[in-house]
Amino acid sequence: MNEGALRGTASNDGAPNDGAEIQDPAPRGVSAPELGAQTLLAIDTALGTSVALGVGGGAGGTPGGRIFEVASDDPRGHTEAIGVLISQVFEIAESSPTEVTGVVVGIGPGPFTGLRVGIAAAHAFAAGRGVPLLPLQGHEAVALAVLEAGAAAPGLRVVQDAKRRELFVTEYAGLDWAGIPVRTVDPHLAAREGFAARPGDVWPERIPAAGLVRLAARRLAAGRGFESDRALYLRTPDVFPPAVRKRVST
């Protein structure tokens, strides 16, 4: 399966089986003709940290368009990893931040702490370069990889551990004419206990930023819109601002 997404059937208790495999990111680049002349940077921090750069044909001397991806599987080190990975992907692609025409960002679903790091980094890069921010749901990139590999069962479900005995679940049904996954059930929380696993459920270990690049390029080419940049935490964050104390007059 391409784009670094995890694929595999689920066991009866709703966990990915031991035979599922994850493909390494693509440091040498993979072909991406859908990029056209665009150069898109993608960032996702829902699961680990994944950064990809799609260099369009004619940009950076790369004919036909290619996508380069680097990633860290550390679920907690987003802040430390994000800057290093962005620098690495430009170096590997032999490209420059000045060539970027848009910044794609995964908005979840995912945990509060991880998502806010990636979204903040994407906002900062897009604002600094004066290019548009292109928010997308991370599960869409996972679904794309599975559907393009022809490995999806009817009613493809992307299932992600949400901690606290809960799961993030999104459902898809094939690709549309533009090569974009058709979402049939929006991301939602499901209780792990009693969750009825299906053969072919997909449990990602990482959201593939390379898939986000492909999706953004296809959406732009088809004149499609993007998501809001509001993160899909799907539940109230565990961290709250301190309460404001009322001043009592005497």
Sequence and secondary structure as in RCSB ss.txt:
>XXXX:A:sequence
MNEGALRGTASNDGAPNDGAEIQDPAPRGVSAPELGAQTLLAIDTALGTSVALGVGGGAGGTPGGRIFEVASDDP
RGHTEAIGVLISQVFEIAESSPTEVTGVVVGIGPGPFTGLRVGIAAAHAFAAGRGVPLLPLQGHEAVALAVLEAG
AAAPGLRVVQDAKRRELFVTEYAGLDWAGIPVRTVDPHLAAREGFAARPGDVWPERIPAAGLVRLAARRLAAGRG
FESDRALYLRTPDVFPPAVRKRVST
>XXXX:A:secstr
  TT  B  B TTS B TT B     TT EE GGGTT EEEEEE SSSEEEEEEE TTBTTBTT EEEEEEE  S
S HHHHHHHHHHHHHHHHT  GGG  EEEEE  S  HHHHHHHHHHHHHHHHHHT  EEEE HHHHHHHHHHHTT
   SSEEEEEEEETTEEEEEEEEEE TTS EEEEEEEEEEESTT    TT B  SS  HHHHHHHHHHHHHHT  
   SS    S  S            
